[in-house]
């Protein structure tokens, strides 16, 4: 694996984790949204990650097929959580049904915060990998200049 492949793999992960973080932020922001444009309460969204090949030359593609090579990651789908909304009794709420229950989003704030911490750590790990690859490349250039 060359320098550029490691950078492409890490950058694909940075992009995927940024998308995941944006979805988590959206979920938290809408944790109490009882109405959406589609009707009904907001539905929690989550990213589906999938392994993907990094951009490469024909030769490296043949080598990868021969020995197996690392892969990047991409967000292939954004899915809505199909769990039912949570019902809360509040007969004074304008969106309450005939029995006095309000349908609230299926967003668990504690779960979202745990996901946010995991996404942040994954992002930081990939930034560290990019910095390490950059440092190795700079050290290689220093060797050649002496």
N, C-alpha and C positions, 0 to 999 in steps of 0.2 A: 504494500500500500504506500503510495507516495504522499507527499506533503499536501497536495491539492485535494486528494481524496479525503484525507482526514478533516480538512477544512470544510469540504462540501457536506460530509456526514454531520459534523457539528452544527453547521449553519442550518441544515434541514431540521435538526432537532430544536434549534433555537426558534425557528419559525413555527414549528408544531406546538411547542410549549407556550409561545406567545398567543397563539390562537386559543389554546386551552385556558390560559389566564384570562383572556378577553371573555370567554364563555362563562367562566366562574364569576367574573365581575358582573356580567349581565344577570346571572342567576341571583347574586346577592342584591343587586340593585332592584330586582323585581320580586323579591321575597314576599312582598305584601300587595302585589298588583292583582286586583280581582277582575280586571277587564283588560282584554287585548283586542286588537283589530279583528282577529279571527273569532272573538267571542269567548267568554269563559275566562278563568284565571290563567296566568302565565304558566307555561310548562317548562320545567328545568331542561336545559340543553347540555349535551356532553359531546366531546370530540372522540371520534374513532380513529386511532392511529393504525398505520399499516407500514410495513417495511417496503422500501423502494430502492431501486438501483440508482447509484449516483451517476452523473454524467461522466462518460469515459470514452477512451479511444477504442477502436476496434480490437487492437492487440490486448488491451487490458480486459475487454469484455471476454475474449477467448481465455485469457488467464483465469479470470473469475470463474468461468464455467468449468475450467479444469480443476481448480482447487477450492472453489467456494470463497467468497470475499465478503467483507462487511457491507452492510447496507445502511442507507439513510432511513429517514422516517418522514411520512407525510400524513396530513389529516385527509382521510378519504371520505369522511362523512361527518355531518353534524346531526345528531339524533335528538329527538325530544323524548324525555322520560315519559313513559306511558302509565306510570302509577297514577292512581286517582288523586284528585286534589284533597287536601285535608279540610275537614269541615269544622268550623268554629261557631259556637252559638253566640249570635249578636243580632237580636231582632231589630235593633235600631239602625243597623248598617243599611245603606241604600241598595246593596246587592244581595241582601238576605232573601232566601227563598220563603215559601209560605210557612214552613216550620220554624223559621228564624235562624237558619244556618247559612253562613257565608262560606262559599268555596274559595279557599286560599291556595296559592301555588304549592306544588309538591317539592318545595325547596327546603332542605334541612341546612340551616346556617352552620351548624357544627361540622357537618360533612363537607360543605363547601369550603370552610376554613382549612380543614385537613387537606383537601385537594389543592387548595391554594399554596399551602406550605410545600406539598410534594412537587407541584409545578415550579415553584420558586427554586427549590433545591436542584431539580433537574436542569433548569435554565442555568443556574450558577455552575453546575458541573460541566455543562457544555461550554460555557464561557471560559472556564479553567482549561478545558481541552484545547480550545482555540488559542488561548494564550501560550500554552505549552508548545503547540505546533509552531506558533510564530517565534517563540524563543529558540526552538531547535533550529529553525531555518536561519535565524540571525546568527546563531553560533556557527552554523555551517559556513555562512558567508565570511565570518571572521577567520575561520581556519584557512579558507582560500586566499585571504588577503595577507597572510603572514609569510 
